Amino acid sequence: MAQPTNTVRHNCGPLNQEGLAEEWIKLEKQLGFRPAVNLEGTVADQRQVLEDGCAARDKVSLTPSLVSEVSARDTTVSSLDGFAVPIRIYHKNTAASAVPKEGRPGAVYIHGGGWTLGSVQADDLFARMLAHDADHVVVSIDYRRAPEHAHPTASDDCYAVFLWTVANAASLGINSSKIYVTGNSAGGHLSAVTALRIVTESDKPEALAAQILRIPLTCHPLAYPGKLPERTTVPVYNDHAAVSMFSEYAPNKADWTNPLVSPLLAPDEMLRKLPPTFIDACSEDPLYDGGAAYGKRLEEVGVPVKLFVLEGMPHGSYYLFPELPSSKMANKVVVEETEWALSQRK
């Protein structure tokens, strides 16, 4: 499989016959079950299950320092159609004398959840971690979700918030030369889409300093240019879930090859405008091949890119179980590689 030259694969332990790492198998034994997305029930039910799960996760992982040392405030930003998009702005409570005069780097953060689930609150832990560990200002977006709002509504919301962040960088304490997009899973996809829109539609394409794409979907599975490996029985998120949830976001088959739905299919002239890119991935994930292929395509058109892979882990392992050793490694690496990406700016 094609992947960028600059790829690091993290060993999460010996692999079993399914290709899963020892670290994950041990977790399943501790839990007594195999975690998996359940698409039964109403969307409202599915959303509540995720919110409850994230709340339980945060009771373990949301440390006192992430609460006391990071401030957060809620406000709204007008989307392209005038809708008031809720956002949450985070910053570390650093002494004024320690804050760079030019401001901190700024992350426009887009939550995950399969385009239909998730929220700013569900990703509060990771926004706080980024603000705390990297000392970046984080603008987290509660974009409108499918199926109530299909493509391009979520993309419009994220694009509008990015433009607002650029326009308000000074008042937010953000260094205007170090603003980037980031998110995981569906948020990684929307980050990639937002990046393409910034460099092709906005009057300030240079405002995007980097894109940090975590376990992203980069192409509708049914529009992928080639044969994808079968991942029907993998934990957490399988082939069926990937097709089903993404098709809620992009229900019109004619949209599946649109670069603003499937960034992997964007022409070279669009891709070469993109900034330095970091991608992370889990090898036992339906989204893995597309993420690696996207990194390779960016490398081929001259974009600086790095790929980090958790070997033998399923989709979202670091998101659902941040206390795992591999999760701590992944969350440490993303801070380091975000600094790398921002340092590549010429």
C-alpha positions in Angstrom: 0.0 0.0 0.0 1.2 3.5 -0.9 2.2 5.6 2.1 4.4 8.7 2.5 8.2 8.3 2.8 8.1 9.9 6.2 6.0 7.2 7.9 6.5 6.0 11.5 4.7 2.8 12.6 4.3 2.4 16.4 4.5 -1.2 17.7 1.6 -1.8 20.1 2.6 -5.4 20.7 2.5 -8.7 18.9 -0.4 -9.1 16.4 -2.9 -11.9 16.6 -4.4 -13.8 13.6 -6.9 -10.9 13.1 -4.1 -8.4 12.9 -5.0 -6.8 16.3 -2.2 -5.8 18.7 -1.7 -7.4 22.0 -2.5 -4.1 23.7 -6.0 -4.1 22.2 -6.6 -7.8 22.9 -5.7 -7.2 26.6 -8.2 -4.3 26.7 -11.0 -6.4 25.2 -10.4 -9.1 27.9 -10.5 -6.5 30.6 -13.7 -5.1 29.3 -15.3 -8.4 28.6 -16.6 -7.4 25.2 -15.5 -6.0 21.9 -16.4 -2.3 21.5 -18.3 -1.5 18.3 -20.4 1.3 16.8 -24.1 0.3 17.2 -26.2 1.9 14.4 -29.5 0.5 15.8 -32.0 2.8 17.4 -32.6 6.4 16.5 -29.9 9.0 15.9 -30.9 10.7 19.1 -30.3 7.4 21.0 -26.9 6.9 19.3 -25.9 10.4 20.2 -26.8 9.9 23.8 -24.8 6.7 24.0 -21.7 8.5 22.7 -22.1 11.4 25.0 -22.6 9.1 28.0 -19.5 7.1 26.9 -17.4 10.2 26.6 -18.6 11.4 30.0 -17.5 8.1 31.6 -14.2 8.3 29.8 -13.6 11.8 31.0 -14.2 10.8 34.6 -10.9 8.9 34.3 -9.0 11.0 31.8 -10.0 14.6 32.5 -7.3 15.4 35.1 -7.6 18.3 37.6 -4.9 20.2 35.7 -6.8 20.0 32.5 -9.7 21.7 34.3 -8.0 24.2 36.5 -5.2 25.2 34.1 -7.3 25.6 30.9 -10.1 28.2 30.6 -13.0 27.7 28.2 -15.8 30.0 27.1 -18.7 29.5 24.7 -19.9 31.9 22.0 -21.3 31.7 18.5 -20.1 32.5 15.0 -22.3 33.2 12.0 -22.1 30.5 9.3 -22.4 31.2 5.6 -26.2 31.0 5.8 -26.4 33.2 8.9 -26.8 30.3 11.4 -25.2 30.9 14.8 -22.7 28.1 15.1 -21.8 27.3 18.7 -18.1 27.3 19.4 -15.9 26.9 22.5 -12.6 28.7 22.9 -9.9 27.2 25.1 -6.6 28.7 26.3 -4.1 27.7 28.9 -3.9 30.0 32.0 -0.3 31.0 31.3 1.2 34.0 33.0 1.0 37.0 30.6 4.7 37.4 30.7 5.1 33.9 29.3 2.8 34.4 26.3 4.6 35.2 23.1 4.0 38.9 22.0 2.9 37.7 18.6 0.4 35.3 20.3 0.0 31.6 20.5 -0.6 29.2 17.6 -4.3 28.7 17.0 -6.1 25.4 16.3 -9.5 25.3 14.6 -10.7 22.1 16.1 -13.4 19.9 14.5 -14.9 17.1 16.6 -15.5 13.5 15.5 -18.5 11.3 15.6 -19.2 10.0 12.2 -20.8 13.2 10.9 -24.0 12.3 12.8 -22.8 12.1 16.4 -20.4 13.9 18.6 -20.2 17.4 19.9 -17.9 20.0 21.4 -18.6 18.5 24.8 -17.7 15.0 23.6 -14.3 16.3 22.5 -13.8 18.6 25.4 -11.0 16.4 26.7 -9.0 16.5 23.6 -9.4 20.3 23.1 -8.3 20.8 26.6 -5.3 18.5 26.1 -4.2 20.4 23.0 -4.6 23.8 24.8 -2.7 22.5 27.8 0.0 20.3 26.3 0.8 22.5 23.2 -0.2 25.9 24.8 -2.3 26.7 21.7 -5.6 28.6 21.6 -8.2 26.1 20.5 -11.5 27.1 18.8 -13.8 24.0 18.8 -16.8 23.9 16.5 -20.2 22.5 17.2 -21.1 22.2 13.5 -24.5 21.0 12.3 -24.7 17.3 11.9 -26.2 14.8 9.5 -28.8 13.5 8.8 -30.7 16.7 9.6 -28.0 18.7 7.8 -26.2 16.9 4.9 -23.2 18.1 2.9 -22.2 20.9 2.6 -23.7 22.3 5.9 -21.0 21.0 8.3 -18.3 22.1 5.8 -19.8 25.6 5.6 -19.9 25.9 9.3 -16.3 24.9 9.7 -15.1 27.1 6.9 -17.0 30.1 8.3 -15.4 29.5 11.8 -12.0 29.3 10.3 -12.5 32.6 8.5 -13.8 34.2 11.7 -10.8 32.9 13.6 -8.4 34.5 11.1 -10.3 37.8 11.3 -10.3 37.8 15.1 -6.8 36.3 15.7 -5.5 39.4 17.6 -8.4 39.5 20.0 -8.1 35.8 20.6 -4.4 36.0 21.4 -3.6 33.9 18.3 -0.5 34.3 16.1 -2.1 34.9 12.7 0.8 33.1 10.9 0.2 29.9 12.9 -3.5 29.0 12.5 -4.2 25.4 11.5 -7.1 23.0 11.2 -7.4 19.7 13.2 -9.8 17.1 14.2 -10.3 13.3 14.5 -12.3 10.9 12.3 -15.2 12.9 10.8 -13.4 15.9 12.2 -10.3 14.9 10.4 -12.3 14.6 7.2 -13.9 18.0 7.7 -10.5 19.5 8.5 -9.1 18.2 5.2 -12.2 19.6 3.4 -11.9 23.0 5.2 -8.2 23.2 4.3 -9.0 22.7 0.6 -11.7 25.4 0.8 -9.3 27.8 2.4 -6.6 27.4 -0.2 -9.0 27.5 -3.2 -11.9 29.7 -2.2 -10.8 32.2 0.4 -9.0 35.5 -0.3 -6.4 34.5 2.4 -5.1 31.1 1.4 -1.9 31.8 3.2 -3.8 32.0 6.5 -3.7 28.2 6.8 -0.4 27.2 8.3 -0.9 23.4 8.6 -3.5 20.6 8.6 -3.4 18.0 11.4 -5.6 15.1 10.3 -6.3 12.5 12.9 -7.7 9.1 11.8 -9.4 10.9 8.9 -11.7 9.7 6.2 -10.4 11.1 2.9 -12.7 9.4 0.4 -16.1 7.9 0.3 -15.4 4.1 0.5 -17.6 3.4 -2.5 -15.7 6.0 -4.6 -12.2 4.9 -3.5 -9.8 4.6 -6.6 -8.8 0.9 -6.1 -9.8 -2.0 -4.0 -9.9 -1.5 -0.2 -9.1 -4.4 2.1 -12.1 -5.9 3.8 -12.5 -4.8 7.4 -16.0 -6.1 8.2 -15.2 -7.6 11.6 -12.7 -5.1 13.1 -13.6 -3.6 16.5 -15.1 -0.1 17.0 -15.8 1.0 13.4 -16.1 -1.4 10.4 -16.8 -1.2 6.7 -20.5 -1.0 7.1 -20.4 1.7 9.7 -18.0 3.8 7.5 -20.3 3.6 4.5 -23.5 4.0 6.4 -22.5 7.0 8.5 -20.7 8.9 5.7 -23.6 8.3 3.4 -25.8 10.1 5.9 -23.5 13.1 5.5 -23.2 12.8 1.7 -26.5 11.0 0.6 -26.2 12.1 -3.0 -24.0 9.6 -4.9 -23.1 12.3 -7.4 -21.2 14.1 -4.6 -19.0 11.2 -3.7 -16.3 12.1 -6.2 -16.4 15.9 -5.3 -13.0 16.9 -3.8 -14.9 18.7 -1.1 -16.5 15.4 -0.1 -13.6 13.1 -1.0 -10.3 15.1 -0.7 -8.3 12.1 -1.9 -9.8 12.6 -5.4 -8.8 16.3 -5.6 -6.7 17.2 -8.6 -3.0 17.9 -8.2 -3.4 21.6 -8.7 -5.7 21.8 -5.6 -3.5 19.5 -3.4 -0.2 21.3 -4.1 -1.7 24.5 -2.6 -2.1 22.8 0.8 0.2 23.5 3.8 2.4 21.0 5.7 0.4 18.1 6.9 0.5 15.5 9.7 -1.8 12.5 9.5 -2.2 9.7 12.1 -3.9 6.4 11.6 -4.8 3.1 13.1 -3.9 0.1 10.9 -7.0 -2.0 11.7 -9.4 0.8 10.6 -11.5 1.1 7.4 -10.2 4.7 7.1 -6.5 3.7 7.3 -5.8 3.1 3.6 -7.4 6.4 2.5 -5.5 8.4 5.1 -2.2 6.8 4.0 -3.0 7.3 0.4 -3.9 11.0 1.0 -0.5 11.5 2.6 1.2 9.8 -0.4 -0.6 12.0 -2.9 0.3 15.2 -0.9 3.9 14.1 -0.8 3.9 13.5 -4.6 2.8 17.1 -5.3 5.4 18.5 -3.0 3.6 19.1 0.3 5.6 18.3 3.4 3.8 15.4 5.1 4.3 12.9 7.9 2.2 9.8 8.8 2.1 8.1 12.2 0.5 4.7 12.5 -0.7 2.7 15.5 0.0 -0.8 14.4 -2.7 -3.3 15.2 -5.1 -0.8 16.7 -8.7 -0.1 15.6 -10.3 3.2 14.7 -10.5 5.7 17.6 -8.5 3.6 20.1 -6.8 6.7 21.4 -10.1 8.6 21.5 -12.1 6.0 23.4 -9.3 4.8 25.7 -6.8 7.6 26.2 -5.1 5.8 29.1 -3.7 3.1 26.9 0.1 3.3 26.3 -0.4 3.7 22.6 -3.0 6.4 23.1 -0.6 8.4 25.3 2.1 7.9 22.6 -0.2 9.1 19.9 -1.3 12.2 21.8 2.3 13.0 22.6 3.3 12.6 19.0 0.5 14.8 17.6 1.7 17.7 19.8 5.3 17.2 18.5 4.3 16.9 14.9 2.0 19.9 15.0 5.0 21.9 16.0 6.9 20.3 13.1 4.2 21.2 10.7 4.0 24.8 11.9 7.8 25.1 11.7 7.8 24.2 8.0 6.1 27.4 7.0 8.4 29.4 4.6 
